Amino acid sequence: MFESIAILCVTFLLVLVAYWIMPNKKMKAVSKELISLVQILPISTIIKALKDNKSDDTSKGE
């Protein structure tokens, strides 16, 4: 579980640094694409899957 959270955090930080380095014109284009990507991705389904995976991992340990 912590590995997947760590990967998500590192990915977010890398995207944030890359976004910060970009020129303004490219930054606006990337912002538009990120907004459309977030609208397409089923974030609630991903969170539910991570929670289900966590509960499965704890039941395996018993």
Helices and strands as residue ranges (DSSP letters): H 2-21, H 24-40, H 43-60
